[in-house]
Amino acid sequence: MRYLQDQIKSGQHSSDSVESLEVALDCIGQVYHLDLASQEDTATYSIEKSLEEIFSTAAPSVPSSSAKRQAEAFKTQGNVHIKNGEVDKAVECYSKAIELDPTNATYFCNRAAGLIKQQKLDEALEDCRKSLVLNPDYARAHGRMGYVYSTQGQYAEAKKSFTEATRLDPENASYKENLTAVEQQLGPQPQGGQQGAPPPSSSSGSGGGGGGMPGLGGMNIGSIISNPRFMNMVLYTLYSN
């Protein structure tokens, strides 16, 4: 309604068009029982942004073909850096790819893998979420999200992620293996839905027997990130993207 009112006051329309806008404004007001002259209605339903601002920021603009090509080149370069162990450079390349094409789920998922290597787990989790917003059926993003959750000791959430990754990519042995490990960590579910054994502490020492995830050689959560087996699970499909 404010947009229509602004159009009426803009002076850009003919008298006939202004009359039509006024009729439209009146009809909307009657349908929704709103009156722009009412201070109460204005205070209740007013918003800071204009309609143009809302639409301009609601969704990212579609990147041009040139931007997509540049973004893909940065992604490829990032993959090379990852292979060479140059994680910081890889993350920088993925970030540049995202700036050029924020609609590509792969770029967020790849950057999440780099952020995991940097042990920036919260940022990695956020990138996994962004990737899944763009592509809810992206198995790799679900798998990497499961890895982050398991590293943080959020085993119930990790189970959900690995379950979804396995559903989407049932031939992937790594997802199945990690789903089994998380289920073992959760333990049997007693009545009432309470978790079994408590998750291992991220601050526990590497030699403690009670802090290890079953099936993983007594490893505690604090040492998971540095374990090549787990990192390979996260990164093994990165280079085919």
Contacts in CASP RR format, 6 or more apart in sequence:
PFRMAT RR
TARGET T0000
AUTHOR 0000-0000-0000
METHOD contacts of the structure
MODEL  1
MRYLQDQIKSGQHSSDSVESLEVALDCIGQVYHLDLASQEDTATYSIEKS
LEEIFSTAAPSVPSSSAKRQAEAFKTQGNVHIKNGEVDKAVECYSKAIEL
DPTNATYFCNRAAGLIKQQKLDEALEDCRKSLVLNPDYARAHGRMGYVYS
TQGQYAEAKKSFTEATRLDPENASYKENLTAVEQQLGPQPQGGQQGAPPP
SSSSGSGGGGGGMPGLGGMNIGSIISNPRFMNMVLYTLYSN
1 25 0 8 1.000
1 28 0 8 1.000
1 29 0 8 1.000
1 34 0 8 1.000
1 36 0 8 1.000
2 36 0 8 1.000
2 46 0 8 1.000
2 50 0 8 1.000
2 51 0 8 1.000
3 50 0 8 1.000
3 51 0 8 1.000
3 52 0 8 1.000
4 21 0 8 1.000
4 24 0 8 1.000
4 25 0 8 1.000
4 28 0 8 1.000
5 25 0 8 1.000
5 36 0 8 1.000
6 50 0 8 1.000
7 13 0 8 1.000
7 21 0 8 1.000
8 18 0 8 1.000
8 21 0 8 1.000
8 22 0 8 1.000
8 25 0 8 1.000
11 18 0 8 1.000
13 21 0 8 1.000
25 36 0 8 1.000
28 34 0 8 1.000
29 35 0 8 1.000
34 41 0 8 1.000
34 45 0 8 1.000
35 41 0 8 1.000
36 42 0 8 1.000
47 54 0 8 1.000
49 57 0 8 1.000
60 102 0 8 1.000
60 103 0 8 1.000
62 103 0 8 1.000
63 71 0 8 1.000
63 100 0 8 1.000
63 101 0 8 1.000
63 102 0 8 1.000
63 103 0 8 1.000
67 100 0 8 1.000
67 101 0 8 1.000
68 100 0 8 1.000
68 101 0 8 1.000
68 104 0 8 1.000
70 100 0 8 1.000
71 96 0 8 1.000
71 97 0 8 1.000
71 98 0 8 1.000
71 100 0 8 1.000
71 101 0 8 1.000
71 104 0 8 1.000
71 107 0 8 1.000
72 97 0 8 1.000
74 93 0 8 1.000
74 94 0 8 1.000
74 96 0 8 1.000
74 97 0 8 1.000
74 100 0 8 1.000
75 93 0 8 1.000
75 94 0 8 1.000
75 97 0 8 1.000
75 104 0 8 1.000
75 106 0 8 1.000
75 107 0 8 1.000
75 110 0 8 1.000
75 241 0 8 1.000
77 93 0 8 1.000
78 89 0 8 1.000
78 90 0 8 1.000
78 93 0 8 1.000
78 94 0 8 1.000
78 110 0 8 1.000
79 90 0 8 1.000
79 110 0 8 1.000
79 238 0 8 1.000
79 239 0 8 1.000
79 241 0 8 1.000
81 87 0 8 1.000
81 89 0 8 1.000
81 90 0 8 1.000
81 93 0 8 1.000
82 90 0 8 1.000
82 110 0 8 1.000
82 113 0 8 1.000
82 114 0 8 1.000
82 117 0 8 1.000
82 235 0 8 1.000
82 238 0 8 1.000
82 239 0 8 1.000
83 239 0 8 1.000
87 114 0 8 1.000
87 117 0 8 1.000
87 118 0 8 1.000
88 118 0 8 1.000
90 110 0 8 1.000
90 114 0 8 1.000
91 111 0 8 1.000
91 114 0 8 1.000
91 115 0 8 1.000
91 118 0 8 1.000
94 107 0 8 1.000
94 110 0 8 1.000
94 111 0 8 1.000
94 114 0 8 1.000
95 111 0 8 1.000
97 104 0 8 1.000
97 107 0 8 1.000
98 104 0 8 1.000
98 107 0 8 1.000
98 108 0 8 1.000
98 111 0 8 1.000
101 107 0 8 1.000
103 134 0 8 1.000
104 134 0 8 1.000
105 130 0 8 1.000
105 131 0 8 1.000
105 132 0 8 1.000
105 134 0 8 1.000
105 135 0 8 1.000
105 138 0 8 1.000
105 141 0 8 1.000
106 131 0 8 1.000
106 138 0 8 1.000
106 241 0 8 1.000
108 127 0 8 1.000
108 128 0 8 1.000
108 130 0 8 1.000
108 131 0 8 1.000
108 134 0 8 1.000
108 141 0 8 1.000
109 127 0 8 1.000
109 128 0 8 1.000
109 131 0 8 1.000
109 138 0 8 1.000
109 140 0 8 1.000
109 141 0 8 1.000
109 144 0 8 1.000
109 241 0 8 1.000
110 238 0 8 1.000
110 241 0 8 1.000
111 127 0 8 1.000
112 124 0 8 1.000
112 125 0 8 1.000
112 127 0 8 1.000
112 128 0 8 1.000
112 131 0 8 1.000
112 141 0 8 1.000
112 144 0 8 1.000
112 145 0 8 1.000
112 148 0 8 1.000
113 124 0 8 1.000
113 144 0 8 1.000
113 234 0 8 1.000
113 235 0 8 1.000
113 238 0 8 1.000
114 124 0 8 1.000
115 121 0 8 1.000
115 123 0 8 1.000
115 124 0 8 1.000
115 127 0 8 1.000
116 124 0 8 1.000
116 144 0 8 1.000
116 147 0 8 1.000
116 148 0 8 1.000
116 151 0 8 1.000
116 225 0 8 1.000
116 231 0 8 1.000
116 234 0 8 1.000
117 225 0 8 1.000
117 231 0 8 1.000
117 235 0 8 1.000
119 225 0 8 1.000
121 148 0 8 1.000
121 151 0 8 1.000
121 152 0 8 1.000
124 144 0 8 1.000
124 148 0 8 1.000
125 145 0 8 1.000
125 148 0 8 1.000
125 149 0 8 1.000
128 141 0 8 1.000
128 142 0 8 1.000
128 144 0 8 1.000
128 145 0 8 1.000
128 148 0 8 1.000
129 145 0 8 1.000
131 138 0 8 1.000
131 141 0 8 1.000
132 138 0 8 1.000
132 141 0 8 1.000
132 142 0 8 1.000
132 145 0 8 1.000
135 141 0 8 1.000
137 168 0 8 1.000
138 168 0 8 1.000
139 164 0 8 1.000
139 165 0 8 1.000
139 168 0 8 1.000
139 169 0 8 1.000
139 172 0 8 1.000
139 175 0 8 1.000
140 165 0 8 1.000
140 237 0 8 1.000
140 241 0 8 1.000
142 161 0 8 1.000
142 162 0 8 1.000
142 164 0 8 1.000
142 165 0 8 1.000
142 168 0 8 1.000
143 161 0 8 1.000
143 162 0 8 1.000
143 165 0 8 1.000
143 175 0 8 1.000
143 178 0 8 1.000
143 234 0 8 1.000
144 234 0 8 1.000
145 161 0 8 1.000
146 157 0 8 1.000
146 158 0 8 1.000
146 161 0 8 1.000
146 162 0 8 1.000
146 165 0 8 1.000
146 178 0 8 1.000
146 182 0 8 1.000
147 158 0 8 1.000
147 178 0 8 1.000
147 230 0 8 1.000
147 233 0 8 1.000
147 234 0 8 1.000
149 155 0 8 1.000
149 157 0 8 1.000
149 158 0 8 1.000
149 161 0 8 1.000
150 158 0 8 1.000
150 178 0 8 1.000
150 181 0 8 1.000
150 182 0 8 1.000
150 185 0 8 1.000
150 213 0 8 1.000
150 221 0 8 1.000
150 224 0 8 1.000
151 221 0 8 1.000
151 222 0 8 1.000
151 224 0 8 1.000
151 225 0 8 1.000
152 202 0 8 1.000
152 221 0 8 1.000
153 199 0 8 1.000
153 200 0 8 1.000
153 202 0 8 1.000
153 221 0 8 1.000
154 199 0 8 1.000
155 182 0 8 1.000
155 185 0 8 1.000
155 186 0 8 1.000
155 195 0 8 1.000
155 199 0 8 1.000
156 186 0 8 1.000
156 195 0 8 1.000
158 178 0 8 1.000
158 182 0 8 1.000
159 179 0 8 1.000
159 182 0 8 1.000
159 183 0 8 1.000
159 186 0 8 1.000
162 175 0 8 1.000
162 178 0 8 1.000
162 179 0 8 1.000
162 182 0 8 1.000
163 179 0 8 1.000
165 172 0 8 1.000
165 175 0 8 1.000
165 179 0 8 1.000
166 172 0 8 1.000
166 175 0 8 1.000
166 176 0 8 1.000
166 179 0 8 1.000
169 175 0 8 1.000
174 233 0 8 1.000
174 236 0 8 1.000
177 233 0 8 1.000
178 233 0 8 1.000
181 213 0 8 1.000
181 214 0 8 1.000
181 215 0 8 1.000
181 216 0 8 1.000
184 213 0 8 1.000
184 214 0 8 1.000
184 215 0 8 1.000
185 197 0 8 1.000
185 199 0 8 1.000
185 213 0 8 1.000
185 214 0 8 1.000
186 195 0 8 1.000
186 196 0 8 1.000
187 195 0 8 1.000
187 196 0 8 1.000
187 197 0 8 1.000
188 196 0 8 1.000
189 195 0 8 1.000
189 196 0 8 1.000
190 196 0 8 1.000
199 221 0 8 1.000
200 210 0 8 1.000
200 211 0 8 1.000
200 212 0 8 1.000
200 213 0 8 1.000
200 220 0 8 1.000
200 221 0 8 1.000
201 211 0 8 1.000
201 220 0 8 1.000
201 221 0 8 1.000
202 220 0 8 1.000
202 221 0 8 1.000
202 222 0 8 1.000
203 222 0 8 1.000
204 210 0 8 1.000
204 211 0 8 1.000
204 220 0 8 1.000
204 221 0 8 1.000
204 222 0 8 1.000
205 211 0 8 1.000
205 220 0 8 1.000
205 222 0 8 1.000
206 219 0 8 1.000
206 220 0 8 1.000
206 222 0 8 1.000
206 223 0 8 1.000
207 218 0 8 1.000
207 220 0 8 1.000
208 218 0 8 1.000
208 220 0 8 1.000
209 218 0 8 1.000
210 218 0 8 1.000
211 218 0 8 1.000
211 220 0 8 1.000
211 221 0 8 1.000
212 218 0 8 1.000
212 219 0 8 1.000
212 220 0 8 1.000
212 221 0 8 1.000
213 219 0 8 1.000
213 220 0 8 1.000
213 221 0 8 1.000
213 224 0 8 1.000
219 227 0 8 1.000
224 230 0 8 1.000
225 231 0 8 1.000
END
